Amino acid sequence: MWAVLILPQQRRVKAHKAYVESLQVGDEVVTTSGLFGTVTSLDADRARLRIAPDVEITMARMAVARPQSAVVPADPTPEDPE
């Protein structure tokens, strides 16, 4: 039972930690709160993201969830075939 419940979560945590440690300036990311941005600077435990022109935020580095490329776009509205 332990292997079914705990091991997958531990793998996800390890993968996320490795991703956060590999962040570089210029990476386009999505935060855990759903903000999209570009990394402009990194400290040991903080990341600074540009989320709009002339708008930057500082956040916990671990709050970066994934790269923007991992976000699956929504299906566009189907066009009428005429």
N, C-alpha and C positions, 0 to 999 in steps of 0.2 A: 504494500500500500504506500509506503514511504517513497519508493522509487517512482510511482505513478504521479504522486502529488508534488513532491518536493524537488526532485531532480530537474524537471523542465523549468521550474521557476529559477532554480540556481543557475541554470544555463543562460536564461534570459538576462539575469542580473549580471553575470560575467560578461556577456556579449555587450550589454549597455555600458558597463564600466570601461571595457576596452574601446568602445566607440568614443566615449567622452574623453578618454585619455588621448585619443588620436586626433582630436579636433585641431584644425589649423585655421589661421586667419584666412578669410575668403570663402570658407565653407558656407553653403546655403543650408540652413537647418530649420526644423520645426521644434518648438518647445512643447513641454508637457501641457501647457495651457492653450496650445493651438496657434501661437504666434509664429509667423514666418519671418525669417531674417537672415542676414549675412553676418558672420563672425568678423568683428573688427579688431578685437584684442582678447587675449586670454591671460588669466592668472592661474595660480594653483587651484583655486576653488571658485573663481568667477569668470564669466564670459560677458563680453560686451557685444550686443547685436544691433545692427542697423535694421530697423523695421520699416522705415520710410525715409525719403530724402530729408536730411537734417534732423532725424529722430533716432537716437540711440538709447538703449536700455542696458542696465547692468543686472545680471541675474546669476543665480547659482549655476555653476557649470553642469551639475547633475540634472538640472531642469531642461537641458537640451535632450529631446527625445530621440530624434532620428534625422537623417538627411532629407532635404526636400524631395530628392529623387525617389524616395521610398513612398511618397504619398501618391496614392492612386487617384487620378482625376475622376470626377463624377461623369457619368455618361451624359453626353450632350443630348438635347432634345432632338428626337428624330425629325428629319425634314420630310415634308410631304413629297412623295415621288409622283411628280406630274409630268 
